Amino acid sequence: MPEDLNWAIGGEAGDGIDSTGKIFAQALSRAGRHVFTSKDFASRIRGGYTAYKVRTSVDRVESVVDRLDILIALTERT
């Protein structure tokens, strides 16, 4: 795994985007890596687009960056 990795998953709300991002971030943290997460979601009660970004590094991280190394796109919008 690279020293600094930026990963994102996006799709429709209700497709497990939030759960997938949380599980991935937690696994990285338990493996001893530093993790920073960010979520984007529509301002609707149900439905709409959502994305979860995870940045992980061997060094301390305090923000996400615009660069993506891995993108999991579950919809065309993503």
C-alpha positions in Angstrom: 0.0 0.0 0.0 1.3 3.5 -0.8 2.4 5.7 2.1 -0.4 8.2 1.2 -3.6 6.7 -0.3 -6.8 8.6 -1.2 -9.9 6.4 -1.8 -13.5 7.3 -2.5 -16.8 5.4 -3.0 -20.0 7.1 -4.4 -23.5 6.1 -5.3 -27.1 6.4 -4.3 -28.1 6.8 -0.7 -29.1 3.5 0.8 -26.6 1.5 -1.2 -24.2 1.0 1.7 -21.8 3.8 0.9 -21.5 5.1 4.5 -21.1 1.6 5.9 -18.4 0.7 3.3 -16.5 3.8 4.0 -16.6 3.4 7.8 -15.6 -0.3 7.6 -12.6 0.5 5.3 -11.5 3.4 7.5 -11.8 1.4 10.7 -9.7 -1.5 9.1 -7.0 1.0 8.1 -6.9 2.5 11.6 -6.7 -0.9 13.3 -3.8 -1.7 11.0 -1.9 1.3 12.5 -2.4 3.8 9.7 -3.6 7.4 10.2 -7.1 8.0 8.7 -9.1 11.1 7.8 -12.7 10.7 6.4 -15.1 13.0 4.7 -18.7 12.5 3.6 -20.8 14.2 0.9 -24.5 13.7 0.8 -27.7 15.3 -0.6 -29.8 17.4 1.7 -32.7 14.9 1.5 -34.2 12.7 4.1 -34.3 9.7 1.7 -32.5 9.1 -1.5 -30.0 11.2 -3.5 -26.3 11.0 -4.1 -23.7 10.2 -1.4 -19.9 9.8 -1.3 -17.4 8.8 1.3 -13.7 9.7 1.0 -10.9 8.2 3.0 -7.4 9.4 3.2 -4.8 7.2 4.9 -1.2 7.6 5.5 1.7 6.4 7.5 2.1 10.0 8.7 -0.6 12.1 10.5 -3.3 13.4 8.1 -5.7 16.3 8.8 -7.6 16.7 5.6 -8.6 15.0 2.3 -7.0 16.1 -0.9 -8.4 16.5 -4.5 -6.3 13.6 -5.8 -7.9 10.2 -5.9 -5.9 7.0 -6.2 -8.9 4.7 -6.1 -12.5 5.5 -7.1 -15.4 3.1 -6.7 -18.2 4.5 -8.7 -21.6 2.8 -8.2 -23.5 5.4 -10.3 -22.7 7.4 -13.5 -22.7 10.6 -11.4 -19.9 9.4 -9.3 
